[in-house]
Amino acid sequence: MNEEKIPTLDDKYTMTDKLSTCWHHDPSTKGWFDTAGEDLETVYAQMKEDPKKVWTSLTSGLIINGFWRCDRDYYIITNEAGEDGEFYQ
């Protein structure tokens, strides 16, 4: 039986080199940003520059392109722009 790999965000996009004020000590969370404080200001600045590079990790386990306020765990900023409605598990 040949199992197909489910694509992830990391398969298609690279994470920004910008550092989170919360998670900067953990390389596995590169590109992840908290939903408050200085991290949120970084996300807002990215939204002004190119909003399609912002992703929202939802409490359901999905990662969806764009800035979402409801049911979010954290934000992700990538170097490449995503597409409207694009999401990953």
LOTILUM-314319 format. One record per residue (C-alpha): residue in three letters; x, y negated, z negated. Coordinates in Angstrom, 3 decimals, always signed. Layout:
REM LOTILUM-314319
<r><r>ALA</r><px>X</px><py>Y</py><pz>Z</pz></r>
...
//
This chain:
REM LOTILUM-314319
<r><r>MET</r><px>+0.000</px><py>+0.000</py><pz>+0.000</pz></r>
<r><r>ASN</r><px>+1.478</px><py>-3.358</py><pz>+1.086</pz></r>
<r><r>GLU</r><px>+0.623</px><py>-6.108</py><pz>-1.388</pz></r>
<r><r>GLU</r><px>+0.735</px><py>-9.687</py><pz>-0.111</pz></r>
<r><r>LYS</r><px>+2.371</px><py>-12.247</py><pz>-2.339</pz></r>
<r><r>ILE</r><px>+0.002</px><py>-15.026</py><pz>-3.397</pz></r>
<r><r>PRO</r><px>+1.704</px><py>-18.313</py><pz>-2.453</pz></r>
<r><r>THR</r><px>+2.545</px><py>-20.749</py><pz>-5.211</pz></r>
<r><r>LEU</r><px>+3.140</px><py>-24.484</py><pz>-5.232</pz></r>
<r><r>ASP</r><px>+6.877</px><py>-23.782</py><pz>-5.568</pz></r>
<r><r>ASP</r><px>+6.847</px><py>-21.757</py><pz>-2.332</pz></r>
<r><r>LYS</r><px>+5.927</px><py>-24.822</py><pz>-0.265</pz></r>
<r><r>TYR</r><px>+6.975</px><py>-27.881</py><pz>-2.287</pz></r>
<r><r>THR</r><px>+9.996</px><py>-29.064</py><pz>-4.229</pz></r>
<r><r>MET</r><px>+9.597</px><py>-30.843</py><pz>-7.535</pz></r>
<r><r>THR</r><px>+10.698</px><py>-34.436</py><pz>-7.990</pz></r>
<r><r>ASP</r><px>+13.951</px><py>-35.220</py><pz>-9.779</pz></r>
<r><r>LYS</r><px>+12.123</px><py>-37.770</py><pz>-11.942</pz></r>
<r><r>LEU</r><px>+12.268</px><py>-36.719</py><pz>-15.574</pz></r>
<r><r>SER</r><px>+9.409</px><py>-36.334</py><pz>-18.006</pz></r>
<r><r>THR</r><px>+9.810</px><py>-37.964</py><pz>-21.388</pz></r>
<r><r>CYS</r><px>+8.214</px><py>-34.860</py><pz>-22.932</pz></r>
<r><r>TRP</r><px>+9.663</px><py>-31.921</py><pz>-20.993</pz></r>
<r><r>HIS</r><px>+13.023</px><py>-33.236</py><pz>-19.782</pz></r>
<r><r>HIS</r><px>+14.868</px><py>-30.702</py><pz>-21.939</pz></r>
<r><r>ASP</r><px>+13.371</px><py>-27.690</py><pz>-20.124</pz></r>
<r><r>PRO</r><px>+14.529</px><py>-27.150</py><pz>-16.503</pz></r>
<r><r>SER</r><px>+11.589</px><py>-24.805</py><pz>-15.823</pz></r>
<r><r>THR</r><px>+9.215</px><py>-27.781</py><pz>-16.131</pz></r>
<r><r>LYS</r><px>+10.973</px><py>-29.990</py><pz>-13.571</pz></r>
<r><r>GLY</r><px>+8.416</px><py>-32.319</py><pz>-11.985</pz></r>
<r><r>TRP</r><px>+5.834</px><py>-31.841</py><pz>-14.753</pz></r>
<r><r>PHE</r><px>+4.408</px><py>-34.887</py><pz>-16.541</pz></r>
<r><r>ASP</r><px>+2.223</px><py>-35.311</py><pz>-19.598</pz></r>
<r><r>THR</r><px>-1.214</px><py>-36.947</py><pz>-19.386</pz></r>
<r><r>ALA</r><px>-0.354</px><py>-39.911</py><pz>-21.640</pz></r>
<r><r>GLY</r><px>+2.329</px><py>-42.445</py><pz>-22.501</pz></r>
<r><r>GLU</r><px>+5.412</px><py>-43.024</py><pz>-20.346</pz></r>
<r><r>ASP</r><px>+4.746</px><py>-39.878</py><pz>-18.332</pz></r>
<r><r>LEU</r><px>+1.335</px><py>-41.158</py><pz>-17.291</pz></r>
<r><r>GLU</r><px>+2.932</px><py>-44.460</py><pz>-16.245</pz></r>
<r><r>THR</r><px>+5.307</px><py>-42.465</py><pz>-14.001</pz></r>
<r><r>VAL</r><px>+2.316</px><py>-40.683</py><pz>-12.447</pz></r>
<r><r>TYR</r><px>+0.505</px><py>-44.021</py><pz>-11.894</pz></r>
<r><r>ALA</r><px>+3.616</px><py>-45.430</py><pz>-10.177</pz></r>
<r><r>GLN</r><px>+3.742</px><py>-42.374</py><pz>-7.892</pz></r>
<r><r>MET</r><px>+0.043</px><py>-42.819</py><pz>-7.096</pz></r>
<r><r>LYS</r><px>+0.807</px><py>-46.334</py><pz>-5.814</pz></r>
<r><r>GLU</r><px>+3.748</px><py>-45.089</py><pz>-3.736</pz></r>
<r><r>ASP</r><px>+2.230</px><py>-41.880</py><pz>-2.287</pz></r>
<r><r>PRO</r><px>-0.776</px><py>-40.322</py><pz>-4.055</pz></r>
<r><r>LYS</r><px>-0.542</px><py>-37.073</py><pz>-2.060</pz></r>
<r><r>LYS</r><px>+2.643</px><py>-36.189</py><pz>-3.946</pz></r>
<r><r>VAL</r><px>+0.676</px><py>-35.997</py><pz>-7.211</pz></r>
<r><r>TRP</r><px>-0.888</px><py>-32.714</py><pz>-8.320</pz></r>
<r><r>THR</r><px>-3.059</px><py>-31.892</py><pz>-11.330</pz></r>
<r><r>SER</r><px>-2.754</px><py>-28.656</py><pz>-13.291</pz></r>
<r><r>LEU</r><px>-6.249</px><py>-27.868</py><pz>-14.533</pz></r>
<r><r>THR</r><px>-7.234</px><py>-25.918</py><pz>-17.633</pz></r>
<r><r>SER</r><px>-8.753</px><py>-23.279</py><pz>-15.308</pz></r>
<r><r>GLY</r><px>-5.266</px><py>-22.383</py><pz>-14.080</pz></r>
<r><r>LEU</r><px>-5.584</px><py>-24.107</py><pz>-10.704</pz></r>
<r><r>ILE</r><px>-3.161</px><py>-26.719</py><pz>-9.432</pz></r>
<r><r>ILE</r><px>-4.940</px><py>-29.123</py><pz>-7.084</pz></r>
<r><r>ASN</r><px>-3.615</px><py>-31.954</py><pz>-4.969</pz></r>
<r><r>GLY</r><px>-4.514</px><py>-35.371</py><pz>-6.341</pz></r>
<r><r>PHE</r><px>-5.001</px><py>-37.156</py><pz>-9.628</pz></r>
<r><r>TRP</r><px>-7.783</px><py>-35.656</py><pz>-11.727</pz></r>
<r><r>ARG</r><px>-8.785</px><py>-36.825</py><pz>-15.204</pz></r>
<r><r>CYS</r><px>-11.145</px><py>-34.020</py><pz>-16.239</pz></r>
<r><r>ASP</r><px>-9.922</px><py>-30.671</py><pz>-17.542</pz></r>
<r><r>ARG</r><px>-6.260</px><py>-31.417</py><pz>-16.884</pz></r>
<r><r>ASP</r><px>-3.273</px><py>-29.924</py><pz>-18.670</pz></r>
<r><r>TYR</r><px>-0.502</px><py>-31.927</py><pz>-16.985</pz></r>
<r><r>TYR</r><px>+0.503</px><py>-33.602</py><pz>-13.729</pz></r>
<r><r>ILE</r><px>+3.109</px><py>-32.546</py><pz>-11.186</pz></r>
<r><r>ILE</r><px>+4.995</px><py>-34.760</py><pz>-8.743</pz></r>
<r><r>THR</r><px>+6.513</px><py>-33.195</py><pz>-5.627</pz></r>
<r><r>ASN</r><px>+8.932</px><py>-34.565</py><pz>-3.044</pz></r>
<r><r>GLU</r><px>+6.561</px><py>-33.655</py><pz>-0.209</pz></r>
<r><r>ALA</r><px>+2.988</px><py>-34.833</py><pz>+0.263</pz></r>
<r><r>GLY</r><px>+0.192</px><py>-32.306</py><pz>-0.106</pz></r>
<r><r>GLU</r><px>-3.093</px><py>-32.139</py><pz>+1.776</pz></r>
<r><r>ASP</r><px>-6.580</px><py>-33.095</py><pz>+0.606</pz></r>
<r><r>GLY</r><px>-8.239</px><py>-30.138</py><pz>-1.086</pz></r>
<r><r>GLU</r><px>-5.057</px><py>-28.048</py><pz>-1.201</pz></r>
<r><r>PHE</r><px>-4.756</px><py>-25.933</py><pz>-4.344</pz></r>
<r><r>TYR</r><px>-2.756</px><py>-23.099</py><pz>-5.883</pz></r>
<r><r>GLN</r><px>-3.243</px><py>-20.607</py><pz>-8.708</pz></r>
//
